[in-house]
Amino acid sequence: MYGLIGRIEATPGQRDALAEILIDGVSGMPGCLSYVVSVDNERSDALWVTEVWESSELHAASLTLPSVQEAISKGRPLIAGFTERHVTTPVGGHGLA
Amino acid sequence: MYGLIGRIEATPGQRDALAEILIDGVSGMPGCLSYVVSVDNERSDALWVTEVWESSELHAASLTLPSVQEAISKGRPLIAGFTERHVTTPVGGHGLA
């Protein structure tokens, strides 16, 4: 498995709009076992995106999907920065669809 | 929803044993929508635990379950420290069981 844990800083006031774009863009991605978008309770403009994929190759392939390309181009103006990014190897747990 | 994103530092050489204890201890927790244990690809002793719960109350209640109590007491000697902890409000996504 391949995992990503990232914190994205939205431009002021655009956090919820960005979250909606991210959530809408990621349905039905082959090899995606989990993709959760969360608001940070202590940082008003921050979103966390936690992802689990069957493999790094399937994650890379998802970036070429039309729905993902569209989400990237709609979301980009609402992003102030990517402030944390951790690449992981998920070992197990609960809720891996 | 209620979320937690945490990084745990295991004592040297105990990362995989700790991951196994965490994964074994968390099956069948009421209100748990996602609980993923991952190895950090760049920090050899670090684990990430990403959690999504229906509510903070159900998360708090899980800490009193015998299986979780047992995992905590077995895992504690293998933990060097809790190095990051972010409380979140998950908004949506994929893989919330």
N, CA and C atoms of all chains as a GROMACS GRO file, in nm:
protein
  582
    1MET      N    1   0.085  -0.120   0.000
    1MET     CA    2   0.000   0.000   0.000
    1MET      C    3   0.088   0.125   0.000
    2TYR      N    4   0.029   0.234  -0.039
    2TYR     CA    5   0.098   0.362  -0.050
    2TYR      C    6   0.009   0.467   0.016
    3GLY      N    7   0.068   0.552   0.100
    3GLY     CA    8  -0.013   0.651   0.170
    3GLY      C    9   0.045   0.790   0.162
    4LEU      N   10  -0.043   0.887   0.174
    4LEU     CA   11  -0.003   1.028   0.180
    4LEU      C   12  -0.081   1.095   0.292
    5ILE      N   13  -0.010   1.176   0.369
    5ILE     CA   14  -0.074   1.260   0.472
    5ILE      C   15  -0.027   1.402   0.445
    6GLY      N   16  -0.120   1.488   0.407
    6GLY     CA   17  -0.079   1.623   0.368
    6GLY      C   18  -0.164   1.730   0.434
    7ARG      N   19  -0.101   1.842   0.462
    7ARG     CA   20  -0.175   1.958   0.513
    7ARG      C   21  -0.167   2.067   0.408
    8ILE      N   22  -0.283   2.117   0.370
    8ILE     CA   23  -0.293   2.221   0.268
    8ILE      C   24  -0.346   2.348   0.334
    9GLU      N   25  -0.280   2.459   0.305
    9GLU     CA   26  -0.328   2.588   0.355
    9GLU      C   27  -0.410   2.654   0.243
   10ALA      N   28  -0.536   2.680   0.270
   10ALA     CA   29  -0.620   2.748   0.170
   10ALA      C   30  -0.598   2.899   0.177
   11THR      N   31  -0.628   2.966   0.068
   11THR     CA   32  -0.627   3.112   0.072
   11THR      C   33  -0.740   3.156   0.167
   12PRO      N   34  -0.727   3.275   0.227
   12PRO     CA   35  -0.822   3.314   0.333
   12PRO      C   36  -0.969   3.301   0.289
   13GLY      N   37  -1.047   3.233   0.371
   13GLY     CA   38  -1.190   3.219   0.345
   13GLY      C   39  -1.228   3.112   0.244
   14GLN      N   40  -1.129   3.045   0.185
   14GLN     CA   41  -1.160   2.950   0.078
   14GLN      C   42  -1.148   2.804   0.120
   15ARG      N   43  -1.128   2.782   0.247
   15ARG     CA   44  -1.106   2.645   0.293
   15ARG      C   45  -1.221   2.551   0.258
   16ASP      N   46  -1.344   2.593   0.285
   16ASP     CA   47  -1.458   2.503   0.263
   16ASP      C   48  -1.483   2.480   0.114
   17ALA      N   49  -1.462   2.584   0.034
   17ALA     CA   50  -1.478   2.568  -0.112
   17ALA      C   51  -1.374   2.470  -0.165
   18LEU      N   52  -1.252   2.480  -0.113
   18LEU     CA   53  -1.146   2.388  -0.156
   18LEU      C   54  -1.177   2.246  -0.113
   19ALA      N   55  -1.227   2.230   0.009
   19ALA     CA   56  -1.262   2.095   0.056
   19ALA      C   57  -1.367   2.032  -0.035
   20GLU      N   58  -1.466   2.111  -0.073
   20GLU     CA   59  -1.573   2.058  -0.158
   20GLU      C   60  -1.518   2.013  -0.294
   21ILE      N   61  -1.428   2.092  -0.351
   21ILE     CA   62  -1.368   2.056  -0.480
   21ILE      C   63  -1.289   1.926  -0.467
   22LEU      N   64  -1.212   1.915  -0.359
   22LEU     CA   65  -1.131   1.793  -0.340
   22LEU      C   66  -1.220   1.671  -0.325
   23ILE      N   67  -1.327   1.683  -0.247
   23ILE     CA   68  -1.416   1.569  -0.223
   23ILE      C   69  -1.489   1.529  -0.351
   24ASP      N   70  -1.537   1.630  -0.424
   24ASP     CA   71  -1.609   1.601  -0.548
   24ASP      C   72  -1.520   1.534  -0.652
   25GLY      N   73  -1.393   1.572  -0.652
   25GLY     CA   74  -1.305   1.526  -0.760
   25GLY      C   75  -1.253   1.385  -0.746
   26VAL      N   76  -1.275   1.324  -0.629
   26VAL     CA   77  -1.201   1.201  -0.602
   26VAL      C   78  -1.287   1.076  -0.594
   27SER      N   79  -1.411   1.083  -0.641
   27SER     CA   80  -1.490   0.961  -0.637
   27SER      C   81  -1.449   0.869  -0.753
   28GLY      N   82  -1.450   0.739  -0.725
   28GLY     CA   83  -1.424   0.642  -0.830
   28GLY      C   84  -1.284   0.641  -0.887
   29MET      N   85  -1.184   0.662  -0.802
   29MET     CA   86  -1.047   0.654  -0.851
   29MET      C   87  -0.996   0.512  -0.834
   30PRO      N   88  -0.954   0.444  -0.944
   30PRO     CA   89  -0.908   0.306  -0.931
   30PRO      C   90  -0.789   0.294  -0.835
   31GLY      N   91  -0.799   0.198  -0.743
   31GLY     CA   92  -0.689   0.172  -0.650
   31GLY      C   93  -0.690   0.258  -0.526
   32CYS      N   94  -0.788   0.347  -0.515
   32CYS     CA   95  -0.796   0.434  -0.397
   32CYS      C   96  -0.873   0.363  -0.287
   33LEU      N   97  -0.808   0.335  -0.175
   33LEU     CA   98  -0.870   0.263  -0.064
   33LEU      C   99  -0.928   0.359   0.039
   34SER      N  100  -0.874   0.479   0.046
   34SER     CA  101  -0.924   0.578   0.142
   34SER      C  102  -0.875   0.715   0.098
   35TYR      N  103  -0.964   0.813   0.108
   35TYR     CA  104  -0.928   0.952   0.074
   35TYR      C  105  -1.020   1.040   0.158
   36VAL      N  106  -0.963   1.097   0.264
   36VAL     CA  107  -1.046   1.172   0.359
   36VAL      C  108  -0.996   1.316   0.366
   37VAL      N  109  -1.089   1.409   0.354
   37VAL     CA  110  -1.059   1.552   0.364
   37VAL      C  111  -1.114   1.602   0.497
   38SER      N  112  -1.027   1.664   0.576
   38SER     CA  113  -1.065   1.709   0.712
   38SER      C  114  -1.021   1.853   0.734
   39VAL      N  115  -1.099   1.922   0.811
   39VAL     CA  116  -1.067   2.055   0.859
   39VAL      C  117  -0.979   2.041   0.983
   40ASP      N  118  -0.876   2.124   0.994
   40ASP     CA  119  -0.793   2.127   1.115
   40ASP      C  120  -0.865   2.211   1.220
   41ASN      N  121  -0.886   2.154   1.338
   41ASN     CA  122  -0.965   2.227   1.440
   41ASN      C  123  -0.893   2.348   1.499
   42GLU      N  124  -0.760   2.357   1.476
   42GLU     CA  125  -0.686   2.468   1.537
   42GLU      C  126  -0.627   2.566   1.438
   43ARG      N  127  -0.638   2.536   1.310
   43ARG     CA  128  -0.581   2.625   1.208
   43ARG      C  129  -0.694   2.655   1.110
   44SER      N  130  -0.741   2.778   1.110
   44SER     CA  131  -0.868   2.806   1.043
   44SER      C  132  -0.865   2.789   0.891
   45ASP      N  133  -0.749   2.799   0.828
   45ASP     CA  134  -0.745   2.784   0.683
   45ASP      C  135  -0.687   2.650   0.637
   46ALA      N  136  -0.668   2.559   0.730
   46ALA     CA  137  -0.596   2.436   0.695
   46ALA      C  138  -0.688   2.316   0.674
   47LEU      N  139  -0.654   2.238   0.572
   47LEU     CA  140  -0.718   2.109   0.546
   47LEU      C  141  -0.612   2.000   0.554
   48TRP      N  142  -0.654   1.885   0.604
   48TRP     CA  143  -0.572   1.764   0.596
   48TRP      C  144  -0.632   1.671   0.492
   49VAL      N  145  -0.547   1.613   0.411
   49VAL     CA  146  -0.590   1.509   0.317
   49VAL      C  147  -0.511   1.384   0.349
   50THR      N  148  -0.582   1.278   0.387
   50THR     CA  149  -0.515   1.150   0.418
   50THR      C  150  -0.561   1.048   0.314
   51GLU      N  151  -0.463   0.984   0.252
   51GLU     CA  152  -0.491   0.896   0.139
   51GLU      C  153  -0.426   0.760   0.157
   52VAL      N  154  -0.497   0.655   0.115
   52VAL     CA  155  -0.439   0.521   0.108
   52VAL      C  156  -0.469   0.464  -0.030
   53TRP      N  157  -0.365   0.414  -0.095
   53TRP     CA  158  -0.374   0.359  -0.230
   53TRP      C  159  -0.319   0.217  -0.232
   54GLU      N  160  -0.368   0.139  -0.329
   54GLU     CA  161  -0.314   0.004  -0.344
   54GLU      C  162  -0.164   0.010  -0.378
   55SER      N  163  -0.123   0.110  -0.453
   55SER     CA  164   0.018   0.121  -0.492
   55SER      C  165   0.048   0.265  -0.531
   56SER      N  166   0.177   0.300  -0.533
   56SER     CA  167   0.216   0.434  -0.576
   56SER      C  168   0.185   0.455  -0.724
   57GLU      N  169   0.189   0.346  -0.802
   57GLU     CA  170   0.160   0.357  -0.945
   57GLU      C  171   0.014   0.397  -0.966
   58LEU      N  172  -0.078   0.339  -0.888
   58LEU     CA  173  -0.220   0.374  -0.905
   58LEU      C  174  -0.245   0.517  -0.857
   59HIS      N  175  -0.173   0.560  -0.754
   59HIS     CA  176  -0.184   0.702  -0.716
   59HIS      C  177  -0.138   0.792  -0.830
   60ALA      N  178  -0.022   0.760  -0.888
   60ALA     CA  179   0.031   0.843  -0.996
   60ALA      C  180  -0.067   0.846  -1.114
   61ALA      N  181  -0.125   0.729  -1.144
   61ALA     CA  182  -0.219   0.721  -1.257
   61ALA      C  183  -0.342   0.808  -1.233
   62SER      N  184  -0.384   0.819  -1.105
   62SER     CA  185  -0.505   0.896  -1.075
   62SER      C  186  -0.489   1.043  -1.115
   63LEU      N  187  -0.366   1.091  -1.112
   63LEU     CA  188  -0.342   1.233  -1.141
   63LEU      C  189  -0.369   1.267  -1.288
   64THR      N  190  -0.383   1.165  -1.371
   64THR     CA  191  -0.412   1.189  -1.512
   64THR      C  192  -0.562   1.174  -1.543
   65LEU      N  193  -0.643   1.134  -1.445
   65LEU     CA  194  -0.787   1.120  -1.469
   65LEU      C  195  -0.850   1.256  -1.494
   66PRO      N  196  -0.945   1.265  -1.589
   66PRO     CA  197  -1.009   1.394  -1.617
   66PRO      C  198  -1.072   1.458  -1.493
   67SER      N  199  -1.138   1.378  -1.408
   67SER     CA  200  -1.203   1.435  -1.289
   67SER      C  201  -1.100   1.493  -1.193
   68VAL      N  202  -0.985   1.430  -1.185
   68VAL     CA  203  -0.880   1.478  -1.095
   68VAL      C  204  -0.812   1.601  -1.155
   69GLN      N  205  -0.787   1.597  -1.283
   69GLN     CA  206  -0.729   1.714  -1.352
   69GLN      C  207  -0.819   1.837  -1.333
   70GLU      N  208  -0.951   1.813  -1.343
   70GLU     CA  209  -1.044   1.924  -1.328
   70GLU      C  210  -1.042   1.978  -1.185
   71ALA      N  211  -1.036   1.885  -1.087
   71ALA     CA  212  -1.030   1.929  -0.947
   71ALA      C  213  -0.902   2.008  -0.922
   72ILE      N  214  -0.791   1.963  -0.980
   72ILE     CA  215  -0.664   2.034  -0.962
   72ILE      C  216  -0.674   2.175  -1.019
   73SER      N  217  -0.733   2.186  -1.138
   73SER     CA  218  -0.734   2.320  -1.199
   73SER      C  219  -0.834   2.412  -1.129
   74LYS      N  220  -0.945   2.355  -1.079
   74LYS     CA  221  -1.039   2.438  -1.001
   74LYS      C  222  -0.984   2.474  -0.863
   75GLY      N  223  -0.910   2.380  -0.804
   75GLY     CA  224  -0.865   2.401  -0.667
   75GLY      C  225  -0.740   2.487  -0.656
   76ARG      N  226  -0.656   2.484  -0.758
   76ARG     CA  227  -0.525   2.550  -0.748
   76ARG      C  228  -0.532   2.696  -0.702
   77PRO      N  229  -0.626   2.779  -0.756
   77PRO     CA  230  -0.629   2.919  -0.711
   77PRO      C  231  -0.668   2.936  -0.564
   78LEU      N  232  -0.723   2.831  -0.505
   78LEU     CA  233  -0.768   2.841  -0.365
   78LEU      C  234  -0.662   2.790  -0.267
   79ILE      N  235  -0.546   2.750  -0.321
   79ILE     CA  236  -0.441   2.692  -0.236
   79ILE      C  237  -0.330   2.793  -0.212
   80ALA      N  238  -0.304   2.821  -0.083
   80ALA     CA  239  -0.193   2.911  -0.049
   80ALA      C  240  -0.062   2.834  -0.037
   81GLY      N  241  -0.070   2.708   0.003
   81GLY     CA  242   0.053   2.630   0.014
   81GLY      C  243   0.029   2.490   0.066
   82PHE      N  244   0.125   2.403   0.036
   82PHE     CA  245   0.125   2.267   0.090
   82PHE      C  246   0.225   2.267   0.206
   83THR      N  247   0.173   2.262   0.327
   83THR     CA  248   0.260   2.290   0.442
   83THR      C  249   0.318   2.166   0.508
   84GLU      N  250   0.259   2.051   0.485
   84GLU     CA  251   0.318   1.926   0.534
   84GLU      C  252   0.287   1.819   0.432
   85ARG      N  253   0.380   1.725   0.413
   85ARG     CA  254   0.354   1.613   0.323
   85ARG      C  255   0.439   1.495   0.369
   86HIS      N  256   0.371   1.388   0.406
   86HIS     CA  257   0.439   1.269   0.455
   86HIS      C  258   0.398   1.150   0.368
   87VAL      N  259   0.497   1.081   0.316
   87VAL     CA  260   0.471   0.960   0.238
   87VAL      C  261   0.482   0.842   0.333
   88THR      N  262   0.381   0.755   0.327
   88THR     CA  263   0.377   0.644   0.422
   88THR      C  264   0.354   0.509   0.351
   89THR      N  265   0.372   0.406   0.428
   89THR     CA  266   0.330   0.271   0.386
   89THR      C  267   0.227   0.222   0.487
   90PRO      N  268   0.098   0.231   0.450
   90PRO     CA  269  -0.005   0.181   0.541
   90PRO      C  270   0.014   0.031   0.567
   91VAL      N  271  -0.004  -0.008   0.692
   91VAL     CA  272   0.019  -0.146   0.731
   91VAL      C  273  -0.114  -0.220   0.750
   92GLY      N  274  -0.215  -0.150   0.798
   92GLY     CA  275  -0.343  -0.215   0.819
   92GLY      C  276  -0.435  -0.126   0.898
   93GLY      N  277  -0.547  -0.184   0.939
   93GLY     CA  278  -0.642  -0.106   1.015
   93GLY      C  279  -0.784  -0.133   0.970
   94HIS      N  280  -0.865  -0.030   0.984
   94HIS     CA  281  -1.008  -0.044   0.960
   94HIS      C  282  -1.052   0.066   0.863
   95GLY      N  283  -1.142   0.031   0.770
   95GLY     CA  284  -1.198   0.133   0.681
   95GLY      C  285  -1.122   0.151   0.552
   96LEU      N  286  -1.051   0.047   0.509
   96LEU     CA  287  -0.983   0.056   0.380
   96LEU      C  288  -1.075  -0.008   0.276
   97ALA      N  289  -1.149   0.077   0.203
   97ALA     CA  290  -1.257   0.030   0.115
   97ALA      C  291  -1.201  -0.047  -0.005
   98MET      N  292  -1.842   1.454   1.244
   98MET     CA  293  -1.733   1.355   1.255
   98MET      C  294  -1.618   1.414   1.336
   99TYR      N  295  -1.535   1.326   1.384
   99TYR     CA  296  -1.422   1.364   1.469
   99TYR      C  297  -1.300   1.289   1.416
  100GLY      N  298  -1.189   1.358   1.400
  100GLY     CA  299  -1.070   1.294   1.346
  100GLY      C  300  -0.946   1.320   1.428
  101LEU      N  301  -0.853   1.227   1.419
  101LEU     CA  302  -0.722   1.242   1.481
  101LEU      C  303  -0.616   1.200   1.381
  102ILE      N  304  -0.510   1.278   1.375
  102ILE     CA  305  -0.393   1.243   1.295
  102ILE      C  306  -0.273   1.252   1.389
  103GLY      N  307  -0.210   1.138   1.415
  103GLY     CA  308  -0.102   1.137   1.514
  103GLY      C  309   0.020   1.066   1.463
  104ARG      N  310   0.136   1.115   1.507
  104ARG     CA  311   0.261   1.046   1.478
  104ARG      C  312   0.319   0.996   1.610
  105ILE      N  313   0.346   0.867   1.611
  105ILE     CA  314   0.400   0.802   1.731
  105ILE      C  315   0.543   0.756   1.700
  106GLU      N  316   0.634   0.785   1.790
  106GLU     CA  317   0.772   0.737   1.778
  106GLU      C  318   0.785   0.611   1.862
  107ALA      N  319   0.820   0.500   1.798
  107ALA     CA  320   0.840   0.376   1.872
  107ALA      C  321   0.980   0.373   1.932
  108THR      N  322   0.996   0.294   2.036
  108THR     CA  323   1.132   0.270   2.086
  108THR      C  324   1.209   0.194   1.977
  109PRO      N  325   1.343   0.207   1.975
  109PRO     CA  326   1.420   0.151   1.863
  109PRO      C  327   1.389   0.005   1.836
  110GLY      N  328   1.361  -0.025   1.711
  110GLY     CA  329   1.337  -0.163   1.670
  110GLY      C  330   1.198  -0.216   1.699
  111GLN      N  331   1.113  -0.137   1.763
  111GLN     CA  332   0.982  -0.188   1.805
  111GLN      C  333   0.865  -0.136   1.721
  112ARG      N  334   0.896  -0.065   1.614
  112ARG     CA  335   0.790  -0.005   1.534
  112ARG      C  336   0.688  -0.108   1.482
  113ASP      N  337   0.739  -0.216   1.425
  113ASP     CA  338   0.647  -0.312   1.363
  113ASP      C  339   0.565  -0.387   1.469
  114ALA      N  340   0.627  -0.416   1.582
  114ALA     CA  341   0.553  -0.481   1.692
  114ALA      C  342   0.443  -0.388   1.742
  115LEU      N  343   0.474  -0.260   1.754
  115LEU     CA  344   0.373  -0.163   1.799
  115LEU      C  345   0.259  -0.151   1.697
  116ALA      N  346   0.294  -0.148   1.569
  116ALA     CA  347   0.190  -0.140   1.465
  116ALA      C  348   0.095  -0.258   1.476
  117GLU      N  349   0.149  -0.375   1.497
  117GLU     CA  350   0.066  -0.496   1.506
  117GLU      C  351  -0.030  -0.488   1.626
  118ILE      N  352   0.021  -0.441   1.738
  118ILE     CA  353  -0.065  -0.428   1.857
  118ILE      C  354  -0.178  -0.329   1.830
  119LEU      N  355  -0.143  -0.217   1.766
  119LEU     CA  356  -0.246  -0.115   1.739
  119LEU      C  357  -0.352  -0.170   1.645
  120ILE      N  358  -0.309  -0.240   1.541
  120ILE     CA  359  -0.406  -0.292   1.442
  120ILE      C  360  -0.494  -0.400   1.505
  121ASP      N  361  -0.432  -0.488   1.583
  121ASP     CA  362  -0.511  -0.595   1.646
  121ASP      C  363  -0.614  -0.540   1.744
  122GLY      N  364  -0.579  -0.431   1.810
  122GLY     CA  365  -0.663  -0.382   1.919
  122GLY      C  366  -0.786  -0.305   1.876
  123VAL      N  367  -0.793  -0.271   1.747
  123VAL     CA  368  -0.893  -0.171   1.708
  123VAL      C  369  -1.005  -0.225   1.621
  124SER      N  370  -1.019  -0.357   1.614
  124SER     CA  371  -1.131  -0.407   1.533
  124SER      C  372  -1.260  -0.396   1.614
  125GLY      N  373  -1.368  -0.364   1.541
  125GLY     CA  374  -1.499  -0.364   1.604
  125GLY      C  375  -1.522  -0.256   1.708
  126MET      N  376  -1.467  -0.137   1.686
  126MET     CA  377  -1.492  -0.027   1.780
  126MET      C  378  -1.615   0.051   1.732
  127PRO      N  379  -1.721   0.059   1.816
  127PRO     CA  380  -1.842   0.130   1.774
  127PRO      C  381  -1.813   0.276   1.738
  128GLY      N  382  -1.864   0.318   1.621
  128GLY     CA  383  -1.849   0.457   1.579
  128GLY      C  384  -1.720   0.487   1.508
  129CYS      N  385  -1.633   0.385   1.491
  129CYS     CA  386  -1.507   0.407   1.421
  129CYS      C  387  -1.527   0.390   1.271
  130LEU      N  388  -1.507   0.497   1.195
  130LEU     CA  389  -1.528   0.492   1.050
  130LEU      C  390  -1.399   0.460   0.976
  131SER      N  391  -1.287   0.492   1.034
  131SER     CA  392  -1.158   0.464   0.971
  131SER      C  393  -1.049   0.468   1.078
  132TYR      N  394  -0.956   0.373   1.071
  132TYR     CA  395  -0.843   0.369   1.164
  132TYR      C  396  -0.730   0.302   1.089
  133VAL      N  397  -0.634   0.381   1.045
  133VAL     CA  398  -0.526   0.330   0.960
  133VAL      C  399  -0.392   0.353   1.028
  134VAL      N  400  -0.313   0.248   1.034
  134VAL     CA  401  -0.178   0.254   1.091
  134VAL      C  402  -0.079   0.245   0.975
  135SER      N  403   0.011   0.342   0.968
  135SER     CA  404   0.106   0.350   0.857
  135SER      C  405   0.247   0.374   0.908
  136VAL      N  406   0.342   0.317   0.836
  136VAL     CA  407   0.483   0.342   0.860
  136VAL      C  408   0.522   0.471   0.787
  137ASP      N  409   0.603   0.555   0.851
  137ASP     CA  410   0.656   0.674   0.784
  137ASP      C  411   0.775   0.632   0.698
  138ASN      N  412   0.772   0.668   0.569
  138ASN     CA  413   0.878   0.620   0.479
  138ASN      C  414   1.012   0.687   0.504
  139GLU      N  415   1.014   0.796   0.580
  139GLU     CA  416   1.142   0.867   0.599
  139GLU      C  417   1.191   0.867   0.744
  140ARG      N  418   1.110   0.815   0.836
  140ARG     CA  419   1.150   0.813   0.977
  140ARG      C  420   1.138   0.669   1.024
  141SER      N  421   1.249   0.605   1.051
  141SER     CA  422   1.247   0.460   1.065
  141SER      C  423   1.170   0.410   1.186
  142ASP      N  424   1.154   0.491   1.289
  142ASP     CA  425   1.081   0.443   1.408
  142ASP      C  426   0.940   0.502   1.419
  143ALA      N  427   0.894   0.570   1.317
  143ALA     CA  428   0.768   0.645   1.329
  143ALA      C  429   0.649   0.574   1.265
  144LEU      N  430   0.537   0.581   1.336
  144LEU     CA  431   0.408   0.535   1.284
  144LEU      C  432   0.312   0.654   1.279
  145TRP      N  433   0.227   0.655   1.179
  145TRP     CA  434   0.114   0.747   1.174
  145TRP      C  435  -0.014   0.670   1.203
  146VAL      N  436  -0.098   0.728   1.284
  146VAL     CA  437  -0.231   0.671   1.305
  146VAL      C  438  -0.332   0.778   1.264
  147THR      N  439  -0.415   0.745   1.165
  147THR     CA  440  -0.518   0.839   1.119
  147THR      C  441  -0.654   0.778   1.148
  148GLU      N  442  -0.737   0.855   1.216
  148GLU     CA  443  -0.864   0.804   1.268
  148GLU      C  444  -0.980   0.894   1.229
  149VAL      N  445  -1.094   0.831   1.197
  149VAL     CA  446  -1.219   0.904   1.176
  149VAL      C  447  -1.327   0.836   1.259
  150TRP      N  448  -1.397   0.916   1.338
  150TRP     CA  449  -1.503   0.867   1.426
  150TRP      C  450  -1.633   0.942   1.399
  151GLU      N  451  -1.743   0.875   1.430
  151GLU     CA  452  -1.872   0.943   1.416
  151GLU      C  453  -1.881   1.065   1.506
  152SER      N  454  -1.819   1.057   1.624
  152SER     CA  455  -1.823   1.169   1.718
  152SER      C  456  -1.708   1.158   1.816
  153SER      N  457  -1.676   1.269   1.882
  153SER     CA  458  -1.570   1.265   1.984
  153SER      C  459  -1.612   1.178   2.102
  154GLU      N  460  -1.743   1.173   2.130
  154GLU     CA  461  -1.793   1.091   2.241
  154GLU      C  462  -1.765   0.942   2.214
  155LEU      N  463  -1.788   0.898   2.090
  155LEU     CA  464  -1.763   0.757   2.059
  155LEU      C  465  -1.614   0.726   2.063
  156HIS      N  466  -1.532   0.824   2.023
  156HIS     CA  467  -1.387   0.802   2.038
  156HIS      C  468  -1.350   0.787   2.185
  157ALA      N  469  -1.401   0.876   2.268
  157ALA     CA  470  -1.370   0.871   2.411
  157ALA      C  471  -1.416   0.738   2.470
  158ALA      N  472  -1.536   0.693   2.429
  158ALA     CA  473  -1.589   0.568   2.482
  158ALA      C  474  -1.502   0.449   2.443
  159SER      N  475  -1.439   0.456   2.324
  159SER     CA  476  -1.358   0.343   2.277
  159SER      C  477  -1.240   0.318   2.371
  160LEU      N  478  -1.194   0.423   2.437
  160LEU     CA  479  -1.077   0.408   2.523
  160LEU      C  480  -1.106   0.324   2.647
  161THR      N  481  -1.233   0.299   2.672
  161THR     CA  482  -1.269   0.215   2.787
  161THR      C  483  -1.296   0.069   2.746
  162LEU      N  484  -1.293   0.039   2.616
  162LEU     CA  485  -1.317  -0.099   2.573
  162LEU      C  486  -1.203  -0.189   2.619
  163PRO      N  487  -1.234  -0.313   2.664
  163PRO     CA  488  -1.128  -0.404   2.708
  163PRO      C  489  -1.019  -0.426   2.601
  164SER      N  490  -1.059  -0.441   2.474
  164SER     CA  491  -0.959  -0.467   2.369
  164SER      C  492  -0.865  -0.348   2.353
  165VAL      N  493  -0.919  -0.228   2.370
  165VAL     CA  494  -0.837  -0.108   2.354
  165VAL      C  495  -0.749  -0.088   2.477
  166GLN      N  496  -0.807  -0.113   2.595
  166GLN     CA  497  -0.727  -0.107   2.718
  166GLN      C  498  -0.609  -0.203   2.711
  167GLU      N  499  -0.634  -0.321   2.657
  167GLU     CA  500  -0.528  -0.421   2.647
  167GLU      C  501  -0.420  -0.375   2.548
  168ALA      N  502  -0.465  -0.319   2.435
  168ALA     CA  503  -0.368  -0.269   2.337
  168ALA      C  504  -0.284  -0.156   2.397
  169ILE      N  505  -0.349  -0.069   2.474
  169ILE     CA  506  -0.275   0.042   2.536
  169ILE      C  507  -0.169  -0.012   2.632
  170SER      N  508  -0.207  -0.112   2.713
  170SER     CA  509  -0.110  -0.160   2.813
  170SER      C  510   0.001  -0.241   2.747
  171LYS      N  511  -0.030  -0.315   2.639
  171LYS     CA  512   0.075  -0.387   2.567
  171LYS      C  513   0.164  -0.292   2.487
  172GLY      N  514   0.104  -0.186   2.432
  172GLY     CA  515   0.179  -0.097   2.344
  172GLY      C  516   0.264   0.005   2.417
  173ARG      N  517   0.221   0.045   2.538
  173ARG     CA  518   0.286   0.157   2.606
  173ARG      C  519   0.439   0.143   2.618
  174PRO      N  520   0.490   0.023   2.656
  174PRO     CA  521   0.637   0.013   2.670
  174PRO      C  522   0.712   0.028   2.537
  175LEU      N  523   0.640   0.019   2.425
  175LEU     CA  524   0.705   0.027   2.294
  175LEU      C  525   0.700   0.169   2.237
  176ILE      N  526   0.642   0.262   2.312
  176ILE     CA  527   0.625   0.399   2.263
  176ILE      C  528   0.728   0.492   2.326
  177ALA      N  529   0.807   0.559   2.240
  177ALA     CA  530   0.904   0.656   2.290
  177ALA      C  531   0.839   0.794   2.306
  178GLY      N  532   0.739   0.822   2.221
  178GLY     CA  533   0.674   0.953   2.234
  178GLY      C  534   0.567   0.975   2.130
  179PHE      N  535   0.476   1.066   2.162
  179PHE     CA  536   0.373   1.109   2.067
  179PHE      C  537   0.421   1.243   2.010
  180THR      N  538   0.465   1.242   1.885
  180THR     CA  539   0.539   1.358   1.834
  180THR      C  540   0.452   1.457   1.756
  181GLU      N  541   0.338   1.414   1.710
  181GLU     CA  542   0.244   1.508   1.647
  181GLU      C  543   0.104   1.461   1.680
  182ARG      N  544   0.013   1.555   1.699
  182ARG     CA  545  -0.126   1.518   1.724
  182ARG      C  546  -0.215   1.632   1.676
  183HIS      N  547  -0.297   1.603   1.578
  183HIS     CA  548  -0.386   1.703   1.521
  183HIS      C  549  -0.530   1.655   1.534
  184VAL      N  550  -0.613   1.738   1.591
  184VAL     CA  551  -0.756   1.706   1.601
  184VAL      C  552  -0.825   1.772   1.482
  185THR      N  553  -0.908   1.694   1.414
  185THR     CA  554  -0.971   1.744   1.292
  185THR      C  555  -1.122   1.720   1.293
  186THR      N  556  -1.186   1.782   1.197
  186THR     CA  557  -1.326   1.753   1.166
  186THR      C  558  -1.330   1.703   1.021
  187PRO      N  559  -1.338   1.571   1.003
  187PRO     CA  560  -1.347   1.519   0.866
  187PRO      C  561  -1.474   1.570   0.798
  188VAL      N  562  -1.459   1.608   0.671
  188VAL     CA  563  -1.570   1.667   0.596
  188VAL      C  564  -1.630   1.566   0.500
  189GLY      N  565  -1.548   1.480   0.444
  189GLY     CA  566  -1.601   1.383   0.350
  189GLY      C  567  -1.487   1.312   0.280
  190GLY      N  568  -1.522   1.234   0.179
  190GLY     CA  569  -1.421   1.162   0.104
  190GLY      C  570  -1.465   1.021   0.074
  191HIS      N  571  -1.368   0.934   0.069
  191HIS     CA  572  -1.391   0.796   0.026
  191HIS      C  573  -1.331   0.702   0.130
  192GLY      N  574  -1.403   0.592   0.158
  192GLY     CA  575  -1.345   0.490   0.246
  192GLY      C  576  -1.381   0.508   0.392
  193LEU      N  577  -1.493   0.576   0.418
  193LEU     CA  578  -1.537   0.589   0.557
  193LEU      C  579  -1.638   0.479   0.583
  194ALA      N  580  -1.590   0.370   0.645
  194ALA     CA  581  -1.670   0.247   0.657
  194ALA      C  582  -1.787   0.266   0.752
   0.00000   0.00000   0.00000
